Amino acid sequence: MEPIEAKTGGGGLPGALRAAAVIAILVVALIGVLAVLEIIPREALQAWFTKLGLVAAIVIAAIVALALLMRAGRKP
C-alpha cells in the first residue's frame, strides 16, 4: 500500500505571497472606494501615499544594499 499524500492548495511561501497580494489588493480597493465616497479626505490620502512612497523607497534601498553586500561576501 502506498501512503496517501495530502494535497495542499499552494501552501508555503508562494501561497503566503499570494494571500498577501490578495489582501493588499482588497485594502487598496477599499481605500479607493472610501476616497471616491469622500469618507477619506483627499489631503489625508495624499499624505498617506507620500509617506507610503517614502517608506517603500527606504525598504527597496535597504533590500538592494543587503543583496549587494551578500553577493560581495560570496566571492573568494
DSSP file (Angstrom, degrees, kcal/mol; ACC not computed):
  #  RESIDUE AA STRUCTURE BP1 BP2  ACC     N-H-->O    O-->H-N    N-H-->O    O-->H-N    TCO  KAPPA ALPHA  PHI   PSI    X-CA   Y-CA   Z-CA
    1    1 A M              0   0    0      0, 0.0     0, 0.0     0, 0.0     0, 0.0   0.000 360.0 360.0 360.0 137.4    0.0    0.0    0.0
    2    2 A E        -     0   0    0      1,-0.1     2,-0.1     0, 0.0     0, 0.0  -0.753 360.0-106.4 -94.7 143.1    1.2    3.5   -0.8
    3    3 A P        -     0   0    0      0, 0.0     2,-0.6     0, 0.0    -1,-0.1  -0.388  31.6-118.6 -67.6 144.9    0.7    6.3    1.7
    4    4 A I        -     0   0    0     -2,-0.1     2,-0.4     1,-0.0     0, 0.0  -0.737  27.3-147.6 -85.7 123.1   -1.9    8.8    0.9
    5    5 A E        -     0   0    0     -2,-0.6     2,-0.4     1,-0.0    -1,-0.0  -0.762  12.4-125.3 -95.1 134.7   -0.4   12.2    0.5
    6    6 A A        -     0   0    0     -2,-0.4     2,-0.6     1,-0.0    -1,-0.0  -0.617  21.3-139.2 -76.2 130.7   -2.4   15.2    1.5
    7    7 A K        -     0   0    0     -2,-0.4     2,-0.3     2,-0.0    -1,-0.0  -0.819  15.8-157.9 -94.3 123.6   -2.7   17.7   -1.3
    8    8 A T        -     0   0    0     -2,-0.6     2,-1.4     1,-0.0     3,-0.0  -0.756  21.8-122.8 -99.4 148.4   -2.3   21.3   -0.2
    9    9 A G  S    S-     0   0    0     -2,-0.3    -2,-0.0     1,-0.2    -1,-0.0  -0.352  80.5 -48.6 -87.1  55.6   -3.7   24.1   -2.2
   10   10 A G  S    S+     0   0    0     -2,-1.4    -1,-0.2     8,-0.0     8,-0.1   0.932  82.6 170.1  85.4  49.7   -0.5   26.1   -2.7
   11   11 A G     >  +     0   0    0      4,-0.1     4,-0.8     3,-0.1     2,-0.1  -0.057  36.0  50.3 -79.0-171.7    0.9   26.3    0.8
   12   12 A G  H  > S-     0   0    0      1,-0.2     4,-2.1     2,-0.2     5,-0.2  -0.350 114.4 -29.7  79.4-160.5    4.4   27.5    1.7
   13   13 A L  H  > S+     0   0    0      1,-0.2     4,-2.8     2,-0.2     5,-0.2   0.908 136.3  51.8 -63.8 -45.9    5.9   30.8    0.6
   14   14 A P  H  > S+     0   0    0      0, 0.0     4,-2.3     0, 0.0    -1,-0.2   0.912 112.2  47.7 -59.5 -39.3    4.1   31.1   -2.8
   15   15 A G  H  X S+     0   0    0     -4,-0.8     4,-2.3     2,-0.2    -2,-0.2   0.898 112.2  49.1 -65.9 -39.4    0.8   30.6   -1.1
   16   16 A A  H  X S+     0   0    0     -4,-2.1     4,-2.4     2,-0.2    -1,-0.2   0.897 111.6  48.9 -66.9 -40.2    1.6   33.1    1.6
   17   17 A L  H  X S+     0   0    0     -4,-2.8     4,-2.3     2,-0.2    -2,-0.2   0.895 110.9  50.7 -65.9 -39.1    2.7   35.7   -1.0
   18   18 A R  H  X S+     0   0    0     -4,-2.3     4,-2.2    -5,-0.2    -2,-0.2   0.914 111.1  48.3 -63.9 -42.6   -0.5   35.1   -3.0
   19   19 A A  H  X S+     0   0    0     -4,-2.3     4,-2.3     1,-0.2    -2,-0.2   0.905 111.3  50.2 -64.8 -41.2   -2.5   35.6    0.2
   20   20 A A  H  X S+     0   0    0     -4,-2.4     4,-2.4     1,-0.2    -1,-0.2   0.890 110.2  50.8 -63.8 -38.8   -0.6   38.8    1.0
   21   21 A A  H  X S+     0   0    0     -4,-2.3     4,-2.4     2,-0.2    -2,-0.2   0.902 109.4  50.3 -65.7 -40.8   -1.2   40.1   -2.6
   22   22 A V  H  X S+     0   0    0     -4,-2.2     4,-2.3     2,-0.2    -2,-0.2   0.928 111.9  47.4 -62.6 -44.6   -4.9   39.4   -2.3
   23   23 A I  H  X S+     0   0    0     -4,-2.3     4,-2.3     1,-0.2    -2,-0.2   0.910 111.4  51.0 -63.7 -42.0   -5.1   41.3    1.0
   24   24 A A  H  X S+     0   0    0     -4,-2.4     4,-2.4     1,-0.2    -1,-0.2   0.904 110.3  49.3 -62.8 -41.2   -3.1   44.2   -0.4
   25   25 A I  H  X S+     0   0    0     -4,-2.4     4,-2.4     1,-0.2    -1,-0.2   0.911 111.4  49.1 -64.8 -42.1   -5.4   44.5   -3.5
   26   26 A L  H  X S+     0   0    0     -4,-2.3     4,-2.4     2,-0.2    -2,-0.2   0.887 111.1  50.0 -65.1 -38.4   -8.5   44.4   -1.3
   27   27 A V  H  X S+     0   0    0     -4,-2.3     4,-2.5     2,-0.2    -2,-0.2   0.918 111.4  48.1 -65.6 -43.4   -7.1   47.1    1.0
   28   28 A V  H  X S+     0   0    0     -4,-2.4     4,-2.3     1,-0.2    -2,-0.2   0.906 112.1  49.8 -64.1 -40.8   -6.2   49.3   -2.0
   29   29 A A  H  X S+     0   0    0     -4,-2.4     4,-2.4     2,-0.2    -2,-0.2   0.913 110.9  49.6 -63.5 -42.2   -9.7   48.8   -3.4
   30   30 A L  H  X S+     0   0    0     -4,-2.4     4,-2.5     2,-0.2    -2,-0.2   0.912 110.9  48.9 -63.2 -43.1  -11.3   49.7    0.0
   31   31 A I  H  X S+     0   0    0     -4,-2.5     4,-2.1     1,-0.2    -1,-0.2   0.896 110.7  52.0 -63.5 -39.3   -9.2   52.9    0.2
   32   32 A G  H  X S+     0   0    0     -4,-2.3     4,-2.4     2,-0.2    -2,-0.2   0.917 110.2  47.5 -61.9 -44.1  -10.2   53.8   -3.3
   33   33 A V  H  X S+     0   0    0     -4,-2.4     4,-2.4     1,-0.2    -2,-0.2   0.922 111.9  49.9 -63.4 -44.0  -13.9   53.3   -2.5
   34   34 A L  H  <>S+     0   0    0     -4,-2.5     5,-2.6     1,-0.2     6,-1.4   0.858 111.9  48.8 -64.1 -34.2  -13.6   55.4    0.7
   35   35 A A  H ><5S+     0   0    0     -4,-2.1     3,-1.1     3,-0.2    -1,-0.2   0.897 110.6  49.9 -71.6 -40.2  -11.8   58.1   -1.3
   36   36 A V  H 3<5S+     0   0    0     -4,-2.4    -2,-0.2     1,-0.3    -1,-0.2   0.897 111.2  48.6 -64.9 -39.2  -14.5   58.2   -4.0
   37   37 A L  T 3<5S-     0   0    0     -4,-2.4    -1,-0.3    -5,-0.2    -2,-0.2   0.446 113.6-123.8 -79.2   1.6  -17.2   58.4   -1.4
   38   38 A E  T < 5S+     0   0    0     -3,-1.1    -3,-0.2     2,-0.2    -2,-0.1   0.778  76.3 126.2  59.2  31.4  -15.3   61.2    0.2
   39   39 A I  S   <S+     0   0    0     -5,-2.6    -4,-0.2     1,-0.2    -5,-0.1   0.823  74.4  48.1 -79.5 -35.9  -15.1   59.5    3.5
   40   40 A I  S    S-     0   0    0     -6,-1.4    -1,-0.2    -9,-0.2    -2,-0.2  -0.931  99.3-124.0-101.9 121.3  -11.4   59.9    3.4
   41   41 A P     >  -     0   0    0      0, 0.0     4,-2.1     0, 0.0     5,-0.2  -0.309  15.2-122.5 -64.6 148.9  -10.4   63.5    2.5
   42   42 A R  H  > S+     0   0    0      1,-0.2     4,-2.4     2,-0.2     5,-0.2   0.859 110.8  55.8 -59.9 -37.8   -8.1   63.9   -0.5
   43   43 A E  H  > S+     0   0    0      1,-0.2     4,-2.0     2,-0.2    -1,-0.2   0.904 108.1  47.6 -63.9 -41.3   -5.5   65.7    1.6
   44   44 A A  H  > S+     0   0    0      2,-0.2     4,-2.3     1,-0.2    -1,-0.2   0.901 111.4  51.3 -65.8 -40.3   -5.2   62.8    4.0
   45   45 A L  H  X S+     0   0    0     -4,-2.1     4,-2.5     1,-0.2    -2,-0.2   0.897 109.1  50.4 -64.4 -40.3   -5.0   60.4    1.2
   46   46 A Q  H  X S+     0   0    0     -4,-2.4     4,-2.1     2,-0.2    -1,-0.2   0.895 110.4  50.0 -64.7 -39.8   -2.2   62.4   -0.4
   47   47 A A  H  X S+     0   0    0     -4,-2.0     4,-2.2     2,-0.2    -2,-0.2   0.907 110.9  49.7 -65.0 -41.6   -0.3   62.5    2.9
   48   48 A W  H  X S+     0   0    0     -4,-2.3     4,-2.9     1,-0.2     5,-0.2   0.931 111.7  47.8 -62.3 -45.9   -0.6   58.7    3.3
   49   49 A F  H  X S+     0   0    0     -4,-2.5     4,-2.4     2,-0.2    -1,-0.2   0.866 110.2  52.4 -67.1 -34.9    0.6   58.0   -0.2
   50   50 A T  H  X S+     0   0    0     -4,-2.1     4,-2.1     2,-0.2    -1,-0.2   0.942 113.3  43.9 -63.1 -46.3    3.6   60.3    0.2
   51   51 A K  H  X S+     0   0    0     -4,-2.2     4,-2.5     1,-0.2    -2,-0.2   0.907 113.9  50.0 -65.8 -42.0    4.6   58.5    3.4
   52   52 A L  H  X S+     0   0    0     -4,-2.9     4,-2.6     1,-0.2    -1,-0.2   0.887 109.9  51.8 -64.0 -38.1    4.0   55.1    1.9
   53   53 A G  H  X S+     0   0    0     -4,-2.4     4,-2.2    -5,-0.2    -1,-0.2   0.910 110.7  47.3 -64.2 -42.2    6.1   56.0   -1.1
   54   54 A L  H  X S+     0   0    0     -4,-2.1     4,-2.1     2,-0.2    -2,-0.2   0.911 112.8  48.8 -66.0 -41.9    9.0   57.2    1.1
   55   55 A V  H  X S+     0   0    0     -4,-2.5     4,-2.6     2,-0.2    -2,-0.2   0.917 111.2  50.6 -63.3 -42.8    8.8   54.0    3.3
   56   56 A A  H  X S+     0   0    0     -4,-2.6     4,-2.6     1,-0.2     5,-0.2   0.904 109.4  50.8 -61.6 -41.5    8.7   51.8    0.1
   57   57 A A  H  X S+     0   0    0     -4,-2.2     4,-2.3     2,-0.2    -1,-0.2   0.902 111.2  48.2 -63.6 -40.6   11.8   53.6   -1.3
   58   58 A I  H  X S+     0   0    0     -4,-2.1     4,-2.3     2,-0.2    -2,-0.2   0.926 113.0  47.5 -65.1 -44.4   13.7   53.1    2.0
   59   59 A V  H  X S+     0   0    0     -4,-2.6     4,-2.4     2,-0.2    -2,-0.2   0.918 112.9  48.4 -64.3 -43.1   12.7   49.4    2.1
   60   60 A I  H  X S+     0   0    0     -4,-2.6     4,-2.5     1,-0.2    -1,-0.2   0.912 111.4  50.1 -64.2 -42.1   13.7   48.9   -1.5
   61   61 A A  H  X S+     0   0    0     -4,-2.3     4,-2.4    -5,-0.2    -1,-0.2   0.898 111.2  49.3 -63.0 -39.7   17.1   50.6   -1.0
   62   62 A A  H  X S+     0   0    0     -4,-2.3     4,-2.5     2,-0.2    -2,-0.2   0.909 111.2  49.1 -66.0 -41.9   17.8   48.5    2.1
   63   63 A I  H  X S+     0   0    0     -4,-2.4     4,-2.4     2,-0.2    -2,-0.2   0.917 112.4  47.8 -63.8 -43.3   16.9   45.3    0.2
   64   64 A V  H  X S+     0   0    0     -4,-2.5     4,-2.4     2,-0.2    -2,-0.2   0.921 112.4  49.2 -64.3 -43.0   19.2   46.3   -2.7
   65   65 A A  H  X S+     0   0    0     -4,-2.4     4,-2.2     1,-0.2    -2,-0.2   0.913 112.4  47.8 -63.4 -42.4   22.0   47.2   -0.3
   66   66 A L  H  X S+     0   0    0     -4,-2.5     4,-2.5     2,-0.2    -1,-0.2   0.897 110.8  51.4 -64.9 -40.0   21.7   43.9    1.5
   67   67 A A  H  X S+     0   0    0     -4,-2.4     4,-2.2     1,-0.2    -2,-0.2   0.907 111.0  48.1 -63.4 -41.4   21.6   41.9   -1.7
   68   68 A L  H  X S+     0   0    0     -4,-2.4     4,-2.2     2,-0.2    -2,-0.2   0.896 112.1  49.3 -66.3 -39.3   24.8   43.7   -2.9
   69   69 A L  H  X S+     0   0    0     -4,-2.2     4,-1.6     2,-0.2    -2,-0.2   0.896 112.0  48.1 -65.9 -40.1   26.5   43.0    0.4
   70   70 A M  H  X S+     0   0    0     -4,-2.5     4,-0.7     2,-0.2    -2,-0.2   0.886 112.2  49.1 -68.7 -37.7   25.6   39.3    0.4
   71   71 A R  H >X S+     0   0    0     -4,-2.2     3,-0.7     1,-0.2     4,-0.7   0.894 110.7  50.4 -67.8 -39.2   26.7   38.9   -3.2
   72   72 A A  H 3< S+     0   0    0     -4,-2.2     3,-0.5     1,-0.2    -1,-0.2   0.828 105.8  57.1 -67.8 -31.0   30.1   40.6   -2.4
   73   73 A G  H 3< S+     0   0    0     -4,-1.6    -1,-0.2     1,-0.2    -2,-0.2   0.681  98.9  60.7 -73.8 -17.9   30.6   38.3    0.5
   74   74 A R  H << S+     0   0    0     -4,-0.7    -1,-0.2    -3,-0.7    -2,-0.2   0.748  80.9  95.4 -80.5 -24.8   30.3   35.2   -1.6
   75   75 A K     <        0   0    0     -4,-0.7    -3,-0.0    -3,-0.5     0, 0.0  -0.467 360.0 360.0 -71.5 135.6   33.3   36.0   -3.9
   76   76 A P              0   0    0      0, 0.0    -1,-0.1     0, 0.0    -3,-0.0   0.488 360.0 360.0 -73.4 360.0   36.6   34.3   -2.7
